Amino acid sequence: MSLGWTAATDNVGVTQYNVYRSTTSGFTPSAGNQIGTSTTTSYTDPIAAGTYYYLVTAQDAAGNVSSASNEATAASASDTIHRRYR
């Protein structure tokens, strides 16, 4: 799943974005559901089939973390593998 968002601004300078994922809508971002960080405004999440919910926070050079973004929903379809037996 490819994610993208609008850049945040900060008087100290944003150094990274923290990406969070859950299978439950309305979740709160925490260390337990953080799936990665990005220094750009995009992130690729290799996920299995299902529906997922994402939040992003911005972090500045001083270590301050913004409020979470609006929640985004994404659905991933399963891959179909065809095998041929002889």
KEKOLMI-5169 format. One record per residue (C-alpha): x negated, y, z. Coordinates in pm, 1 decimal. Each point is the difference from the previous one (the first is absolute). Example, Ala and Ser with C-alpha at 12.3 -4.5 7.8 and 13.67 -1.06 7.14 Angstrom:
<rs>
R        u        v        w
R  -1230.0   -450.0    780.0
R   -137.0    344.0    -66.0
</rs>
This chain:
<rs>
R        u        v        w
R      0.0      0.0      0.0
R   -143.7    337.6   -102.0
R     83.6    286.9    233.8
R    -51.2    371.5    -55.8
R     84.3    320.5    187.1
R    -50.9    375.8     -3.9
R   -319.1    131.9    158.0
R     22.8    145.7    349.4
R   -166.7    329.4     94.4
R   -171.8     86.7    324.4
R   -213.9    285.7    127.9
R   -277.6   -247.0     96.7
R     26.5   -216.1   -312.8
R    171.3   -334.6    -50.3
R   -257.6   -279.6     -5.2
R    225.9   -304.8    -29.5
R    351.8   -131.4    -21.7
R    120.8   -283.2    224.2
R    241.9   -242.8   -166.6
R    257.5   -199.7    198.1
R    233.4   -279.9   -112.8
R    294.1   -183.8    153.8
R    275.9   -234.2   -109.9
R    239.1    198.2    221.7
R    137.3    342.5    -85.7
R    -37.4    275.3    260.2
R   -327.8   -130.9    141.5
R   -253.7    208.3    193.2
R   -358.7      9.8   -130.8
R   -247.3   -172.5    232.3
R   -331.6   -184.3     -5.0
R    197.0   -324.1    -33.2
R    158.9     94.4   -334.2
R   -278.9    208.3   -151.8
R   -110.2   -178.2   -317.1
R   -279.2    228.9   -111.5
R   -138.4    344.3    -68.4
R    -69.8    200.1   -312.2
R   -204.8    310.1    -73.8
R    222.7     68.8   -302.1
R    376.2     32.9    -44.6
R     47.0   -359.5   -109.5
R    -25.7   -350.3    141.9
R     44.5   -347.9   -145.5
R    166.8   -256.6    224.7
R    -19.2   -362.2   -122.4
R    327.4   -131.2    143.1
R    213.3   -308.8    -35.1
R    354.3     16.7   -132.7
R    240.8    190.5    221.0
R    116.0    343.4    109.1
R   -241.4    222.1    190.1
R      9.7    340.5    166.9
R   -296.8    239.1      4.4
R   -110.0    306.9    194.2
R   -313.0    211.4    -45.9
R   -174.5    239.0    239.7
R   -281.0    243.6    -79.2
R   -309.2     26.1    219.4
R   -235.7    298.0      4.6
R   -372.1     31.5     69.7
R     70.7     80.0    366.1
R    193.5   -327.8     43.1
R    343.3    162.6     14.5
R    276.8   -213.3   -153.3
R    310.4    144.3   -164.5
R    356.0   -107.9     52.9
R    104.3   -293.3   -216.0
R    127.3     52.5   -351.6
R    352.4    -79.9   -104.8
R     50.7   -374.7    -25.8
R    -34.7   -153.2   -345.5
R    152.2   -332.3   -101.2
R   -153.0   -239.3   -251.6
R    110.0   -338.9   -129.6
R   -238.5   -252.0   -147.7
R    120.5   -284.8   -219.6
R   -158.9   -341.6     27.4
R   -235.6   -123.1   -266.6
R    115.9   -298.6   -198.4
R   -260.6   -268.3    -57.1
R     64.9   -256.6   -268.3
R   -189.0   -326.4     25.4
R    -12.6   -262.5   -264.8
R    -43.8   -361.1    102.6
R    -94.6   -288.2   -229.5
</rs>
